Amino acid sequence: MIIPLLAVIAGFALLIWSADRFVAGAAALARHFGMPALLIGMVVVGFGTSAPEMVVSGLAAAQGNPGIALGNAYGSNIANIALILGITALISPIAVHSQVLRKELPLLAAVTVLAAWQLHDGTVSQTDALVLLGVFALIMGWSIFQGLRGRGDPLGDEIDQELASHPMPLSRALLWLGIGLLVLIASSRLLVWGAVTIAQQLGVSDLIIGLTVVAIGTSLPELASSIIAARKGEHDIALGNIIGSNLFNTLAVVGIAGGITPLAVGPEVFSRDMLVMGALTLSLFVFGYGFRGPGRINRLEGGALLGCYFGYTGWLAYSLL
């Protein structure tokens, strides 16, 4: 048990470090090639922060562990909204100003409905995966179109300021991009091996491990970046990280894993995990959209989100009894 536990801890540490280096290198490289700041924030940073989930779920699916693959994606979505946004809002209430983010909120709700509909037959087939990846490609195309239009947006302004304050030469950007990607893959393999071994030794399903330990670990980059952004007053980055990550997880992460091999889905995924994910997504829509003005997630709402996460974790623990 000690060696698998050390593998999980080391995997998480290397995963977080490599994801940070990968994002820094990719963002700097995109800036060198003249990519608009808004596009970097929506696509490059969004992809980078979801890279741990993508690699971990892809490897888990390839190794015959669909529970970890699916649990990692949906568990990360639940952790992103309830745990990360809850903590972030308690530290600093999150105001929503960006029109782009407000447009993405109903999109996230629609994507969640699509994911729930696909689960009703108890499997994520390769056809389902192709649909998810097709929707993901359409959203990326829309994001690129929005970014290239060049209109002023708070999210783009904040990304531009962040990149300008940390300039990076092209050679260093390429170096960190390559190193980050290699370590990301290696640490993901280490993490999946450790998580699967622990699950087998404890007699716990891969799904539970994926929904809890693996999901929280792969969501740590979003937690760190959202807290830092909120403390700096960069609220659109804080919320944009979560919205972008959940879109990536639901579409690309599950799509890639399901494209590698069909994912068997137990009934509890639909009746428990998808139900919680859908309810949290709806609450994010209500809090963030701001029907009577700019949206805002205050400390009370942040505390409620955090309480929901503890309640969900207790539900998972109860299911093991």
Secondary structure, 3 states (H helix, E strand, C coil): CHHHHHHHHHHHHHHHHHHHHHHHHHHHHHHHCCCCHHHHHHHHHHHHHHHHHHHHHHHHHHCCCHHHHHHHHHHHHHHHHHHHHHHHHHHCCEEECCHHHHHHHHHHHHHHHHHHHHHCCCEECHHHHHHHHHHHHHHHHHHHHHHHHCCCCHHHHHHHHHHHHCCCCHHHHHHHHHHHHHHHHHHHHHHHHHHHHHHHHHCCCHHHHHHHHHHHHHHHHHHHHHHHHHHCCCHHHHHHHHHHHHHHHHHHHHHHHHHHCCEECCHHHHHHHHHHHHHHHHHHHHHHHCCCCCEEECHHHHHHHHHHHHHHHHHHHHHCC
